[in-house]
Structures are given as C-alpha cells and as structure tokens.
Amino acid sequence: MSDTLSSSDTGPTPEQQFAAPTPDIDRNADLIDRIKESADRLASNHTTRGDLKILSRAMRELGYAFKVFRPYRQHRKVTVFGSARTPSDHPNYRQAVDFGRAMADQGWLIMTGAASGIMEAGHVGAGREKSMGLNIMLPFEQDSNPVIAGDHKLVHMKYFFTRKLVFVKECDAVVCLPGGFGTLDEGLEVLTLLQTGKRDMVPVVFLDSPGGNFWRPFIDYVENTLLDQGMISPEDLSLYRLTDSVEEAVDEIRDFYTVYHSMRYVRDRLVLRLTRQPEPALIEALNHEFTDILADGRFTLSDALPEESDEPELAKMKRLVMHFNRRSLGRLRQLIDCLNRGRLDG
C-alpha cells in the first residue's frame, strides 16, 4: 500500500500534522506512563523493525485523528458506508445525497470515507461544513472527493484497521448503502461490536434506494440462516433496521435519541443518561419485562454518579442505573427503544 497521496490530493500527512495534545497532565499521567512503559518493553522484547513501523504509524494516525475529532465530540455524527464505484446518475447515489442532506438539516455531521461514489454523495448532500472524512490511501480509486478535499475535517490514513476504529468510535449512528467487500466488512464489524458490547449502542440502518433490493437477500440470510441455525439470537435482530426510505432512516436515528442520550459503565454498573425522566410506571414495567438482562438488583433512577464528574455537560440528566449482565445487547437495544417510546409495546 502506498504512503504517497495522489497529486490531486496533497493534504498534509499525519507526520506533518500531528502535534502533541494538551490534556490535563495530572489526570492522564498514569496513562502516558503506561504508553511509555509499553514502548520501552518493545526494545527488550526484540520487536522487529516491521512490527515497530506498524505500531508507530498506527499510533500517529490515531493520535492525529483524535486531535481532528476532538472539537466535534459534542456534535452528533453519522457514519455512511457504501461503494466508491457508484456513478452519480445511479439511484443509490441520489439516495445517499438525499440522506446526507436530511441528516445535515437535523444538525448532524456526515462522516464517510471521503472518496467517490456513495461517500461523495453523502458529502454532496451534507455540504462541506457538515462533512467529515477518513480517506484511505490506496494506489487506486481513493482520491478525496471535491466536497471534502483540503478540509481540516479530513484525515488521511494508511491502515484500514485504524480507519475503521475511528469510524466506529466517533459516530452516533451508522448507515450502510449498497457497496462491495469494504461496505460488507464495515457493516458486519459494527454489528459484531454492538452484539458483543465492544461499542456503545448506536442505531444501524441498511438503506436501499427506493424499491431497491440490494440488502434484502443479506437480511434474509441473517434471519433465515444465521438465526435458524442458532448462530445469533432473536434479539440480535433488534440491532439493525432495513429500509428503502430516507425518511424512515432519519426517523430511526433521530428517534433513538428521543430520551436516551448516551451510556457509560461505572465499575459494575451500566448507566444510561436520559434527556428526560421516565414515568414511574415505565420503570416498574421495565423491572418486570427486562429482569433477564440484570445480573442482580433492579433498574433504578439516579442523578449523575460521582464518578461522572468529568462530564459536567451531562450532569443535569437523569440516569437509569442497572447491574447489566453484559451479554444481552440485543435486549438492551429493546430496552432503549422502550425508554424512547415511553412504553413497552411497539
């Protein structure tokens, strides 16, 4: 894989752009020390130069990406995956444009791979101000699209694994439009991370063009083969939504954040931060309907926990606190849906 950007896309590399961040040194000193200790052990372990190059490049890429995204952490962002090969006159391209525009109108940022096809379409709909990009450096088909090229919200990355980490870490929703191996890889990885609890819960939408049938065979395979053969659980089907409607895709994402805001583990407790307090009757109903996801105890309402003092912007929100079993992630998504609806039934 080439380290060189094309002549049409000569933005600075992570080596040129990365500057040391300015965190609270006292608070983060222990973590910095751990990184230094890990680096020191590489020499004593006789790590090869090839392995060191991977580690060095990955750390620089992630460090610069975190720096770029830090000012936008309070902005909701949707990651859009899809084929770079989709022509601009294709219905899938037009659907991505419409989706990008609709989400930008809701105040969201649109994050794509920054190349052509579906990635370009999402940015066309959103416009430069509402676009962010994570471009992969390849010897073909991955020049940045004109909407995002040269923008300070564009990051160039060499490795797919660092790029995918940032895509998933920094987003609040994921939408997969039709695409090839890359899109399938990215979409399935997101579902895997949600199913195993390695990523905080976010809505995932498989979006076809109007009347399109790209994703239907895949969903049929999931529901009629994976589920029927016991490879996944019935509640895992709650982790995604299939639609060919931009309006339904936008509603799925927007409705997910009607009451639910975010989640955080505090020791052995899972804390859901809520934008408004649920009715007591709903909490009682949740304690009856979702007791299977608890390791012990009950669902309780709480103010911000002392351990959350590092997020003062969320201090006024109510919390739903539970001793979650850390296994039933599909059921957790169902519980969040109930909180957003204000009732158990759909």
BAMAR-126471 format. One record per residue (C-alpha): x, z, y; residue number from 0. Coordinates in nm, 4 decimals, always signed. Each point is the difference from the previous one (the first is absolute). Example, Ala and Ser with C-alpha at 12.3 -4.5 7.8 and 13.67 -1.06 7.14 Angstrom:
# BAMAR-126471
x=+1.2300&z=+0.7800&y=-0.4500&num=0 .
x=+0.1370&z=-0.0660&y=+0.3440&num=1 .
***
This chain:
# BAMAR-126471
x=+0.0000&z=+0.0000&y=+0.0000&num=0 .
x=+0.1454&z=-0.0997&y=+0.3346&num=1 .
x=+0.0909&z=+0.2551&y=+0.2678&num=2 .
x=-0.0287&z=-0.2680&y=+0.2691&num=3 .
x=-0.3100&z=-0.0634&y=+0.2064&num=4 .
x=-0.0996&z=-0.3572&y=+0.0663&num=5 .
x=+0.0967&z=-0.1551&y=+0.3301&num=6 .
x=-0.3648&z=+0.0057&y=+0.1066&num=7 .
x=-0.0208&z=+0.3769&y=-0.0498&num=8 .
x=+0.3125&z=+0.1666&y=+0.1317&num=9 .
x=-0.1286&z=+0.3483&y=+0.0752&num=10 .
x=+0.2505&z=+0.2850&y=-0.0347&num=11 .
x=+0.0683&z=+0.1346&y=-0.3478&num=12 .
x=-0.0381&z=+0.3661&y=-0.0984&num=13 .
x=+0.3769&z=+0.0447&y=+0.0463&num=14 .
x=-0.0266&z=-0.1211&y=+0.3590&num=15 .
x=-0.3186&z=+0.1833&y=+0.0853&num=16 .
x=+0.0229&z=+0.3314&y=-0.1840&num=17 .
x=+0.0795&z=+0.2950&y=+0.2213&num=18 .
x=+0.0049&z=+0.3643&y=-0.0971&num=19 .
x=-0.3416&z=+0.1623&y=+0.0456&num=20 .
x=-0.0443&z=+0.3123&y=+0.2074&num=21 .
x=-0.2024&z=+0.2387&y=-0.2183&num=22 .
x=-0.0234&z=+0.3760&y=+0.0345&num=23 .
x=+0.3505&z=+0.0698&y=-0.1330&num=24 .
x=-0.0664&z=+0.3614&y=-0.0983&num=25 .
x=-0.3142&z=-0.0880&y=-0.1931&num=26 .
x=+0.1553&z=-0.2925&y=-0.1886&num=27 .
x=+0.3560&z=+0.1296&y=-0.0450&num=28 .
x=-0.0572&z=+0.0921&y=-0.3643&num=29 .
x=-0.1162&z=-0.3536&y=-0.0838&num=30 .
x=+0.2931&z=-0.1584&y=+0.1830&num=31 .
x=+0.2328&z=+0.2264&y=-0.1968&num=32 .
x=-0.1600&z=-0.1116&y=-0.3277&num=33 .
x=+0.0541&z=-0.3649&y=+0.0916&num=34 .
x=+0.3643&z=+0.0712&y=+0.0801&num=35 .
x=+0.0460&z=+0.1894&y=-0.3268&num=36 .
x=-0.1527&z=-0.2886&y=-0.1948&num=37 .
x=+0.2347&z=-0.2424&y=+0.1734&num=38 .
x=+0.3010&z=+0.2190&y=-0.0800&num=39 .
x=-0.0956&z=+0.0101&y=-0.3687&num=40 .
x=+0.0025&z=-0.3801&y=-0.0144&num=41 .
x=+0.3782&z=+0.0026&y=+0.0339&num=42 .
x=+0.0545&z=+0.2678&y=-0.2640&num=43 .
x=-0.2322&z=-0.1876&y=-0.2359&num=44 .
x=+0.2149&z=-0.3152&y=+0.0407&num=45 .
x=-0.3010&z=-0.2036&y=+0.1159&num=46 .
x=+0.0784&z=-0.3720&y=-0.0011&num=47 .
x=+0.0289&z=-0.1987&y=+0.3215&num=48 .
x=-0.3008&z=-0.2110&y=-0.0977&num=49 .
x=-0.2168&z=+0.3100&y=-0.0417&num=50 .
x=+0.1300&z=+0.1436&y=+0.3271&num=51 .
x=-0.0920&z=-0.3221&y=+0.1823&num=52 .
x=-0.3585&z=+0.0275&y=-0.1261&num=53 .
x=-0.0249&z=+0.3643&y=+0.1084&num=54 .
x=+0.1584&z=-0.0661&y=+0.3376&num=55 .
x=-0.2185&z=-0.2993&y=+0.0811&num=56 .
x=-0.3190&z=+0.1703&y=-0.1206&num=57 .
x=+0.0660&z=+0.3055&y=+0.2145&num=58 .
x=+0.0723&z=-0.2102&y=+0.3086&num=59 .
x=-0.3141&z=-0.2088&y=-0.0540&num=60 .
x=-0.2231&z=+0.3025&y=-0.0471&num=61 .
x=+0.1596&z=+0.1864&y=+0.2891&num=62 .
x=-0.0622&z=-0.2856&y=+0.2405&num=63 .
x=-0.3542&z=-0.0610&y=-0.1285&num=64 .
x=-0.0865&z=+0.3674&y=+0.0503&num=65 .
x=+0.1345&z=-0.0227&y=+0.3546&num=66 .
x=-0.2159&z=-0.3051&y=+0.0771&num=67 .
x=-0.3146&z=+0.1522&y=-0.1462&num=68 .
x=+0.0392&z=+0.3477&y=+0.1428&num=69 .
x=-0.1667&z=-0.0776&y=+0.3393&num=70 .
x=-0.2996&z=-0.1481&y=-0.1860&num=71 .
x=-0.0636&z=+0.2826&y=-0.2479&num=72 .
x=-0.3158&z=+0.1048&y=+0.1874&num=73 .
x=-0.1433&z=-0.3545&y=-0.0161&num=74 .
x=-0.2041&z=-0.1026&y=-0.3026&num=75 .
x=+0.1628&z=-0.2919&y=-0.1813&num=76 .
x=-0.1266&z=-0.2307&y=-0.2722&num=77 .
x=+0.2431&z=-0.1790&y=-0.2288&num=78 .
x=-0.1080&z=-0.3567&y=-0.0797&num=79 .
x=+0.1470&z=-0.1685&y=-0.3086&num=80 .
x=-0.0477&z=-0.3668&y=-0.0882&num=81 .
x=+0.1709&z=-0.3301&y=-0.0673&num=82 .
x=+0.2585&z=-0.1461&y=+0.2371&num=83 .
x=-0.0980&z=-0.3453&y=-0.1290&num=84 .
x=-0.3604&z=-0.0060&y=+0.1240&num=85 .
x=-0.0505&z=-0.2879&y=+0.2482&num=86 .
x=-0.1685&z=+0.0649&y=+0.3323&num=87 .
x=-0.3062&z=-0.2113&y=-0.0894&num=88 .
x=-0.0740&z=+0.1985&y=-0.3190&num=89 .
x=-0.3020&z=+0.2365&y=-0.0120&num=90 .
x=+0.2303&z=+0.2858&y=-0.1063&num=91 .
x=+0.2058&z=-0.0510&y=+0.3181&num=92 .
x=-0.3109&z=+0.0041&y=+0.2175&num=93 .
x=-0.1237&z=+0.3134&y=-0.1786&num=94 .
x=+0.3294&z=+0.1745&y=+0.0742&num=95 .
x=-0.0230&z=-0.1020&y=+0.3661&num=96 .
x=-0.3516&z=+0.1399&y=+0.0225&num=97 .
x=+0.1015&z=+0.3214&y=-0.1742&num=98 .
x=+0.3025&z=+0.0507&y=+0.2249&num=99 .
x=-0.2117&z=-0.0543&y=+0.3096&num=100 .
x=-0.2747&z=+0.2342&y=-0.1218&num=101 .
x=+0.2428&z=+0.2827&y=-0.0774&num=102 .
x=+0.1866&z=-0.0462&y=+0.3284&num=103 .
x=-0.3354&z=+0.0255&y=+0.1781&num=104 .
x=-0.0386&z=+0.3382&y=-0.1728&num=105 .
x=+0.3342&z=+0.1079&y=+0.1493&num=106 .
x=+0.2038&z=-0.0415&y=-0.3180&num=107 .
x=+0.3467&z=-0.1535&y=-0.0364&num=108 .
x=+0.0423&z=-0.2809&y=-0.2541&num=109 .
x=+0.3126&z=+0.0261&y=-0.2148&num=110 .
x=+0.1087&z=-0.2997&y=-0.2080&num=111 .
x=+0.3118&z=-0.1531&y=-0.1489&num=112 .
x=+0.0312&z=-0.1924&y=+0.3285&num=113 .
x=+0.0442&z=-0.3410&y=-0.1654&num=114 .
x=-0.2362&z=-0.2991&y=-0.0162&num=115 .
x=-0.3317&z=-0.0445&y=-0.1794&num=116 .
x=-0.2224&z=+0.3078&y=-0.0341&num=117 .
x=+0.2622&z=+0.2144&y=+0.1745&num=118 .
x=-0.0008&z=-0.2258&y=+0.3034&num=119 .
x=-0.3793&z=-0.0188&y=-0.0041&num=120 .
x=-0.0358&z=+0.3775&y=+0.0190&num=121 .
x=+0.2274&z=+0.0020&y=+0.3030&num=122 .
x=-0.1781&z=-0.2955&y=+0.1603&num=123 .
x=-0.3241&z=+0.1935&y=-0.0182&num=124 .
x=+0.1512&z=+0.3243&y=+0.1247&num=125 .
x=+0.2229&z=-0.1459&y=+0.2710&num=126 .
x=+0.3595&z=+0.1001&y=+0.0705&num=127 .
x=-0.0818&z=+0.3384&y=+0.1561&num=128 .
x=-0.1888&z=+0.1173&y=-0.3108&num=129 .
x=+0.2427&z=-0.1477&y=-0.2555&num=130 .
x=+0.2849&z=+0.1611&y=-0.1925&num=131 .
x=+0.2244&z=-0.1772&y=-0.2492&num=132 .
x=+0.2337&z=+0.0712&y=-0.2910&num=133 .
x=+0.1799&z=-0.3259&y=-0.0708&num=134 .
x=+0.1973&z=-0.0502&y=-0.3212&num=135 .
x=+0.3196&z=-0.2021&y=+0.0305&num=136 .
x=-0.0176&z=-0.2880&y=-0.2493&num=137 .
x=+0.1705&z=-0.3402&y=-0.0157&num=138 .
x=-0.3457&z=-0.1644&y=+0.0203&num=139 .
x=-0.3519&z=+0.0375&y=+0.1461&num=140 .
x=+0.0532&z=+0.3295&y=+0.1837&num=141 .
x=+0.0712&z=-0.0786&y=+0.3659&num=142 .
x=-0.2022&z=+0.2256&y=+0.2264&num=143 .
x=-0.3200&z=-0.1537&y=+0.1297&num=144 .
x=-0.0237&z=-0.0879&y=+0.3722&num=145 .
x=-0.2379&z=+0.2868&y=+0.0785&num=146 .
x=+0.2433&z=+0.2773&y=-0.0953&num=147 .
x=+0.3437&z=-0.1704&y=+0.0226&num=148 .
x=+0.2327&z=+0.1914&y=+0.2329&num=149 .
x=-0.2440&z=+0.2888&y=+0.0470&num=150 .
x=+0.1341&z=+0.3568&y=-0.0002&num=151 .
x=-0.2605&z=+0.0857&y=-0.2688&num=152 .
x=+0.1634&z=-0.2390&y=-0.2489&num=153 .
x=+0.2492&z=+0.1278&y=-0.2590&num=154 .
x=+0.2184&z=-0.2250&y=-0.2191&num=155 .
x=+0.0781&z=+0.1324&y=-0.3479&num=156 .
x=+0.2172&z=-0.1201&y=-0.2873&num=157 .
x=-0.1572&z=+0.1939&y=-0.2860&num=158 .
x=-0.3548&z=-0.0305&y=-0.1267&num=159 .
x=-0.0041&z=+0.3635&y=-0.1129&num=160 .
x=+0.0795&z=+0.1377&y=+0.3460&num=161 .
x=-0.2492&z=-0.2387&y=+0.1558&num=162 .
x=-0.2775&z=+0.1016&y=-0.2387&num=163 .
x=+0.0741&z=+0.3677&y=+0.0608&num=164 .
x=-0.0491&z=-0.0461&y=+0.3754&num=165 .
x=-0.3105&z=-0.2174&y=-0.0477&num=166 .
x=-0.1688&z=+0.2736&y=-0.2007&num=167 .
x=+0.1404&z=+0.3062&y=+0.1774&num=168 .
x=-0.0974&z=-0.1082&y=+0.3496&num=169 .
x=-0.3503&z=-0.1383&y=-0.0603&num=170 .
x=-0.3485&z=+0.1503&y=+0.0078&num=171 .
x=-0.1669&z=-0.2789&y=-0.1993&num=172 .
x=+0.0981&z=-0.2962&y=-0.2175&num=173 .
x=-0.1689&z=-0.3395&y=-0.0202&num=174 .
x=+0.1042&z=-0.2616&y=-0.2556&num=175 .
x=-0.0967&z=-0.3599&y=+0.0649&num=176 .
x=+0.0773&z=-0.2719&y=-0.2571&num=177 .
x=+0.3671&z=-0.0320&y=-0.0810&num=178 .
x=+0.2589&z=-0.0487&y=-0.2714&num=179 .
x=+0.2390&z=+0.2253&y=-0.1911&num=180 .
x=+0.0953&z=+0.1935&y=+0.3139&num=181 .
x=-0.3577&z=+0.0783&y=+0.0974&num=182 .
x=-0.0877&z=+0.1056&y=-0.3554&num=183 .
x=+0.3093&z=+0.2195&y=-0.0133&num=184 .
x=-0.0784&z=+0.1647&y=+0.3318&num=185 .
x=-0.3687&z=+0.0549&y=-0.0725&num=186 .
x=+0.0599&z=+0.1450&y=-0.3460&num=187 .
x=+0.2744&z=+0.2266&y=+0.1279&num=188 .
x=-0.2355&z=+0.1451&y=+0.2612&num=189 .
x=-0.2628&z=+0.0660&y=-0.2688&num=190 .
x=+0.2647&z=+0.1608&y=-0.2215&num=191 .
x=+0.1152&z=+0.2286&y=+0.2798&num=192 .
x=-0.3572&z=+0.1024&y=+0.0788&num=193 .
x=-0.0886&z=+0.0542&y=-0.3667&num=194 .
x=+0.3047&z=+0.2240&y=-0.0518&num=195 .
x=-0.0215&z=+0.1870&y=+0.3300&num=196 .
x=+0.3287&z=-0.1388&y=+0.1307&num=197 .
x=-0.1735&z=-0.1269&y=+0.3139&num=198 .
x=-0.2601&z=+0.1821&y=+0.2130&num=199 .
x=-0.3438&z=-0.1477&y=-0.0479&num=200 .
x=-0.0732&z=-0.3211&y=+0.1930&num=201 .
x=-0.2667&z=-0.2696&y=-0.0390&num=202 .
x=+0.1018&z=-0.3149&y=-0.1903&num=203 .
x=-0.1962&z=-0.3237&y=+0.0371&num=204 .
x=+0.0354&z=-0.3246&y=-0.1962&num=205 .
x=-0.1293&z=-0.2570&y=+0.2486&num=206 .
x=-0.0988&z=-0.3522&y=-0.0963&num=207 .
x=-0.1098&z=-0.2796&y=+0.2283&num=208 .
x=-0.3798&z=-0.0413&y=+0.0270&num=209 .
x=-0.1246&z=-0.1083&y=-0.3405&num=210 .
x=+0.3548&z=+0.0105&y=-0.1356&num=211 .
x=+0.0811&z=+0.0998&y=-0.3560&num=212 .
x=+0.3712&z=+0.0816&y=+0.0086&num=213 .
x=-0.0243&z=+0.3750&y=-0.0649&num=214 .
x=-0.3069&z=+0.0058&y=-0.2278&num=215 .
x=+0.1892&z=-0.0875&y=-0.3225&num=216 .
x=+0.2571&z=+0.2687&y=+0.0778&num=217 .
x=-0.2693&z=+0.2641&y=+0.0591&num=218 .
x=-0.1769&z=-0.1125&y=-0.3196&num=219 .
x=+0.3267&z=+0.0520&y=-0.1877&num=220 .
x=+0.0367&z=+0.3477&y=+0.1479&num=221 .
x=-0.3579&z=+0.0990&y=-0.0796&num=222 .
x=-0.0507&z=-0.1808&y=-0.3321&num=223 .
x=+0.3463&z=+0.0281&y=-0.1559&num=224 .
x=+0.1993&z=+0.2830&y=+0.1552&num=225 .
x=-0.3005&z=+0.2313&y=+0.0200&num=226 .
x=-0.1524&z=-0.1014&y=-0.3331&num=227 .
x=+0.3312&z=+0.0590&y=-0.1786&num=228 .
x=+0.0518&z=+0.3391&y=+0.1630&num=229 .
x=+0.2975&z=-0.1061&y=+0.2119&num=230 .
x=-0.1679&z=+0.1395&y=+0.3127&num=231 .
x=-0.2823&z=+0.2485&y=+0.0654&num=232 .
x=-0.3470&z=-0.0895&y=+0.1299&num=233 .
x=+0.0641&z=+0.1884&y=+0.3235&num=234 .
x=+0.3047&z=-0.2203&y=+0.0681&num=235 .
x=-0.2447&z=-0.2771&y=+0.0911&num=236 .
x=-0.0756&z=+0.2017&y=+0.3137&num=237 .
x=+0.3513&z=-0.0654&y=+0.1306&num=238 .
x=-0.0785&z=-0.3542&y=+0.1195&num=239 .
x=-0.2753&z=-0.2244&y=+0.1354&num=240 .
x=-0.0584&z=-0.3716&y=-0.0625&num=241 .
x=-0.1731&z=-0.2101&y=+0.2643&num=242 .
x=-0.0055&z=-0.3454&y=+0.1588&num=243 .
x=-0.1308&z=+0.1374&y=+0.3302&num=244 .
x=+0.2206&z=+0.0959&y=+0.2941&num=245 .
x=-0.2783&z=+0.2248&y=+0.1255&num=246 .
x=-0.0139&z=+0.1879&y=-0.3318&num=247 .
x=+0.3793&z=+0.0307&y=-0.0088&num=248 .
x=+0.0058&z=+0.1453&y=+0.3517&num=249 .
x=-0.2866&z=+0.2368&y=-0.0833&num=250 .
x=+0.1793&z=+0.1206&y=-0.3141&num=251 .
x=+0.3071&z=+0.0903&y=+0.2031&num=252 .
x=-0.1803&z=+0.1430&y=+0.3005&num=253 .
x=-0.2450&z=+0.2051&y=-0.2080&num=254 .
x=+0.2869&z=+0.1563&y=-0.1964&num=255 .
x=+0.1041&z=+0.1769&y=+0.3213&num=256 .
x=-0.3489&z=+0.1043&y=+0.1126&num=257 .
x=+0.0587&z=+0.3681&y=-0.0852&num=258 .
x=+0.3200&z=-0.0040&y=-0.2050&num=259 .
x=+0.3113&z=-0.0228&y=+0.2163&num=260 .
x=+0.3038&z=+0.0709&y=-0.2175&num=261 .
x=+0.1340&z=+0.2196&y=-0.2791&num=262 .
x=+0.2944&z=+0.2283&y=-0.0580&num=263 .
x=+0.1253&z=+0.2247&y=-0.2768&num=264 .
x=+0.0803&z=+0.3562&y=+0.1033&num=265 .
x=+0.1751&z=+0.1613&y=-0.2965&num=266 .
x=-0.2552&z=-0.0240&y=-0.2844&num=267 .
x=-0.2954&z=-0.0793&y=+0.2241&num=268 .
x=-0.1281&z=-0.3419&y=+0.1087&num=269 .
x=-0.1287&z=+0.0001&y=+0.3565&num=270 .
x=-0.2373&z=-0.2707&y=+0.1243&num=271 .
x=-0.0130&z=-0.0164&y=+0.3804&num=272 .
x=-0.3503&z=-0.0871&y=+0.1270&num=273 .
x=-0.1194&z=-0.1374&y=+0.3332&num=274 .
x=-0.3185&z=+0.2052&y=-0.0226&num=275 .
x=-0.1187&z=+0.2957&y=-0.2032&num=276 .
x=-0.2172&z=-0.0779&y=-0.3041&num=277 .
x=-0.3321&z=+0.1752&y=-0.0459&num=278 .
x=+0.0111&z=+0.3148&y=-0.2192&num=279 .
x=-0.2415&z=-0.1644&y=-0.2438&num=280 .
x=+0.2462&z=-0.2849&y=-0.0560&num=281 .
x=+0.2866&z=+0.2398&y=-0.0712&num=282 .
x=-0.2172&z=+0.1767&y=-0.2533&num=283 .
x=-0.0935&z=-0.3318&y=-0.1585&num=284 .
x=+0.3673&z=-0.1003&y=-0.0201&num=285 .
x=+0.0795&z=+0.3274&y=-0.1753&num=286 .
x=-0.2597&z=-0.0909&y=-0.2609&num=287 .
x=+0.0734&z=-0.3723&y=-0.0362&num=288 .
x=+0.3802&z=-0.0097&y=+0.0243&num=289 .
x=+0.1094&z=+0.3206&y=-0.1716&num=290 .
x=+0.1735&z=-0.2201&y=-0.2611&num=291 .
x=+0.2764&z=-0.0919&y=+0.2466&num=292 .
x=+0.0912&z=+0.3603&y=+0.0767&num=293 .
x=+0.2784&z=+0.1838&y=-0.1795&num=294 .
x=-0.1807&z=+0.3213&y=+0.0959&num=295 .
x=-0.2100&z=+0.1475&y=+0.2791&num=296 .
x=-0.2435&z=-0.1775&y=+0.2301&num=297 .
x=-0.0078&z=-0.2389&y=+0.2940&num=298 .
x=+0.0217&z=+0.2032&y=+0.3196&num=299 .
x=-0.0152&z=-0.0832&y=+0.3697&num=300 .
x=+0.2876&z=+0.1211&y=+0.2132&num=301 .
x=+0.1661&z=-0.0363&y=+0.3351&num=302 .
x=+0.3510&z=-0.1468&y=+0.0139&num=303 .
x=+0.2378&z=+0.1845&y=-0.2303&num=304 .
x=+0.3112&z=+0.1637&y=+0.1500&num=305 .
x=+0.2184&z=-0.2439&y=-0.1937&num=306 .
x=-0.1574&z=-0.2883&y=+0.1955&num=307 .
x=+0.1290&z=+0.1207&y=+0.3353&num=308 .
x=+0.2380&z=-0.2972&y=+0.0139&num=309 .
x=-0.3021&z=-0.2274&y=+0.0579&num=310 .
x=-0.1569&z=+0.1546&y=+0.3116&num=311 .
x=-0.1983&z=-0.3170&y=+0.0736&num=312 .
x=-0.2125&z=+0.0783&y=-0.3092&num=313 .
x=-0.0373&z=+0.3726&y=+0.0647&num=314 .
x=-0.3654&z=-0.0095&y=+0.1046&num=315 .
x=-0.1234&z=-0.1818&y=-0.3096&num=316 .
x=-0.1822&z=+0.1814&y=-0.2785&num=317 .
x=+0.1571&z=+0.0018&y=-0.3446&num=318 .
x=-0.1419&z=-0.0294&y=-0.3482&num=319 .
x=+0.2445&z=+0.1922&y=-0.2183&num=320 .
x=+0.0219&z=-0.0185&y=-0.3794&num=321 .
x=+0.2326&z=+0.0678&y=-0.2912&num=322 .
x=-0.0047&z=-0.3631&y=-0.1118&num=323 .
x=+0.1039&z=-0.0806&y=-0.3566&num=324 .
x=+0.2127&z=-0.2929&y=+0.1307&num=325 .
x=-0.1308&z=-0.2258&y=-0.2744&num=326 .
x=-0.3520&z=-0.1095&y=+0.0950&num=327 .
x=+0.0847&z=-0.2310&y=+0.2892&num=328 .
x=-0.2945&z=-0.2337&y=-0.0561&num=329 .
x=-0.2300&z=+0.3004&y=+0.0151&num=330 .
x=+0.1762&z=+0.1173&y=+0.3147&num=331 .
x=-0.0851&z=-0.3337&y=+0.1593&num=332 .
x=-0.3627&z=+0.0528&y=-0.1054&num=333 .
x=+0.0030&z=+0.3437&y=+0.1628&num=334 .
x=+0.1343&z=-0.1486&y=+0.3248&num=335 .
x=-0.2810&z=-0.2572&y=-0.0088&num=336 .
x=-0.2528&z=+0.2847&y=-0.0319&num=337 .
x=+0.1530&z=+0.1779&y=+0.2982&num=338 .
x=-0.0233&z=-0.3192&y=+0.2063&num=339 .
x=-0.3630&z=-0.0612&y=-0.1015&num=340 .
x=-0.0966&z=+0.3650&y=+0.0477&num=341 .
x=-0.1690&z=+0.0035&y=-0.3407&num=342 .
x=+0.0736&z=-0.0474&y=-0.3677&num=343 .
x=-0.2001&z=-0.3148&y=-0.0740&num=344 .
x=+0.1200&z=-0.3453&y=+0.1011&num=345 .
***
